[in-house]
Amino acid sequence: MERLNIKSLLFVAMSLVAFAGCEKEQEPEEPAESHHTVVTYSDCKAQKGFNDITTSVRYENGILYFSHTNVEFNCAVNDVSVVPEINGQTINVTINEVLGELVADCNCPRDVNYTIDNIAEGHYNIVVSVRNDTIYQTEMDCHETHNTRVNYSECLSNQRDDSSITSSVRYENGTLYFTHENLDVNCGFAGITVEPEINGQTINVTIIEVEGEPMDCYCLINANYTIDNIKQGTYTIIVKLHGQVIYQGEINC
């Protein structure tokens, strides 16, 4: 009996070691992205009955700015809080009234303004609720405004040679500076414009030849332009003219 007990104990010990060896180490969870809010609200508005809630939303520098008029709260509200929840491309916002020990037997409309920071550029479905009731819902493109300034030369040569294009890009104080030499355009072109599109860490730039009076010839020009409001980071830059990539590279801003 004693030998059997020893064998049994050895079997149990070996089983535990084997079981422990099969366990996978849990990878540390990435911290959830934080979105801070700043909330202000008005006193009770002196009026009989309630007007419809009106809402405005705008996006600037990674921040959403909300403004609601005539949101109904208890007259004795002590504070108003805003809780944002971002799931993919959906932003759910819950507005809560904070009550003290006393609850008034009346409600009144207030105006509420708040901001939500750390919002990445993209297309979002925004839903705002108070007491589980949706007071506002919309779809919104959140993109920064990137102003451009463009300079270009007159026709330098009528020798078409796309392979002769040379480009340089530099970053300084939030602005990208581009230089392109020997861009191929129609001799009758009326100008050059630039359309930037920033998607995450990729910057797509489209150089657009403004058509003038078309002529039966082409020429080479030089162009310089800037794109502002570029946040620090490492970007892949792709520049196109006439649908063709004339420059591609990475830059650490």
Sequence and secondary structure as in RCSB ss.txt:
>XXXX:A:sequence
MERLNIKSLLFVAMSLVAFAGCEKEQEPEEPAESHHTVVTYSDCKAQKGFNDITTSVRYENGILYFSHTNVEFNC
AVNDVSVVPEINGQTINVTINEVLGELVADCNCPRDVNYTIDNIAEGHYNIVVSVRNDTIYQTEMDCHETHNTRV
NYSECLSNQRDDSSITSSVRYENGTLYFTHENLDVNCGFAGITVEPEINGQTINVTIIEVEGEPMDCYCLINANY
TIDNIKQGTYTIIVKLHGQVIYQGEINC
>XXXX:A:secstr
 HHHHHHHHHHHHHHHHHHHHH              EEEEE      SS    EEEEEEETTEEEEEEEEEEEET
TEEEEEEEEEEETTEEEEEEEEEE S   S EEEEEEEEEE    SEEEEEEEEETTEEEEEEEEEE     EEE
EE    BS   GGG EEEEEEETTEEEEEEEEEEEETT  EEEEEEEEETTEEEEEEEEE  S  S EEEEEEEE
EE    SSEEEEEEEETTEEEEEEEEE 
